[in-house]
C-alpha cells in the first residue's frame, strides 16, 4: 500500500469520526433533554393533582357533602395514576381507611387517625418535591353555620 492511500484512509476515518461524535453527542443530549422535559411535565401535573387533593380534604373537613366524596374519588384516581409511589401508597391507605370506617357497623376514624394519615400523605408529597417533612400537620375544618 502506498503512503498516500494510508494517509487518505486515516484522514477519511478521522473525518468520519469527527462527524459521528457531534451526531452521537447530539442524540444523547436531545434524549436527556426530552427526559428532563417529560419529568418536568409529570412534576407539574403531580403538583396540580396534589394541590387539588389537599383542597378536597379541606373541603371535606369544612363540609361533608356527598358531592365532595365524588371529588375525592376522582382526585384519588388521578393521584394514584400520576403520583409518586409513596404518595399513591399513603393516599390509598387513607382512602381505604375512610371508606372502610364509613361502612355500617364500623367505627369512624378518630381525629388523631385522620391527622396521622394526613400528615403522612402530605409529607410524602413534600418528599417527592425534595422538601423537608413537616413535624406537625392537621387539616382544620371550618363550619361557621353549625
N, C-alpha and C positions, 0 to 999 in steps of 0.2 A: 504494500500500500504506500502510496506517496504521502509525503508530509502534508501536502495541500488538502488531500482527501481527509486525513485525520483531523486537521485543523478545521475543515468545513463541518465535519461530523460533530466535533466538540463545540464549535460555535453554534451549530443548529440545536444541539441538546441544551446548551446554556440559554439560548433564546426561548426554546420550548419551556424549560424550567422557569425562566423569568416570567413567562406569560401565565404559567399554571399557578404560581404562588399567589399572585393577586386574585385570581379566579377562585382558588380554594379558600383563601382568606376571606374573600367577599362572601362566599357561600356560608361559611361558619359565622361570620359577623351578622349576616342577614338572618340566619336561623336563630342566633342568640337574641337579636332584636325582636323577632316575631315571638319568641318565648317570653321575653320580658313584657311585651305589649299584651299578650294573652293573660299573663299573670296579673298585670295591672287592671285589665278589664274585669277579671274574676274578683280581685280585691275590691274594686269599686262596687260590683254587684253585691258582694258579701256585706260591705259597709251599709249599703242601702237596705238589704234584707234584715241585717241585724238591728238597724235603727227602727225599721218597721216592727220588728218583733218586740223590741223593748217598748215602743209606743203601744202596741197591742196589750202587753202585760199591764201597762199603766192604765189603759182604758178599762181593762177588766177589773183592776183594783178600784177604779172610780165607779164603774157601772157594770154589773154582771149580766147585762142584757144578752140574750141568746145570740143576737147578731154578732156580738163581739167574739163568741166562740167559733163562729164560722170564719171570722177574720183570723183567729188563732190557728185554725186548721189550715187555712190557705198559706199563711206565712210560715207555719211549721213545715209544710211540704217544701216550700221554697228553700228554707234554711237547711232542710235535710238533703236537698239536691246540691245547693251551691255552697253550703257551709263547710268549714274545715272539719276534720274528723272529730276533734274533741268537742267542738261546739255542737255539732249534729248529735253526738252521743249524749251530751248534757241536756240538750233540748228534748231529745226523745225520752230520756229518763224522767224529766219534769212533766212533759206532756202526758206520758202514760200514767204517771202518778196522779195527775189531775183527773184524768178520765176514770181511772180505777177508783179513786176516792169518791167520785160523784155517783158511782153505781149504788143502787138500793142495797141497804144493809151494810155498806162500808162507811167508815168514819172519814169525814172530810179532813184534808191536810191541816195540820196545825200551823199557826203563823210562823213558828220557828222552822218548820219544814219548808214552807214556801221560801222563806228568807234564805235558807241554806242552799236550796236548789237554784234560786235566782242569782245568788252570789257566785255559785259555781259556773252557771251559764254565762254570766257577764264576764267573769274573769277568763273563761276560755275564749270569748270573743276578743278581749283585750290582749291576751297572749298571742292570738293569731295576728294581731297588728303590731306585735313587738312592744306592747305596753306592759307596765308592771301591774300585778293584780291589786285590787282594792282590798284592804283588810276588813272592810265592813260595807255591806250594801243591803238596802231594803227598799222595795217599792212601797210607797206610802199612798194609800187610797185617799181621795178627797171627795166626799159626798155631802155637800153643804145642805141639801134639801132633806136629809134623813135625820 
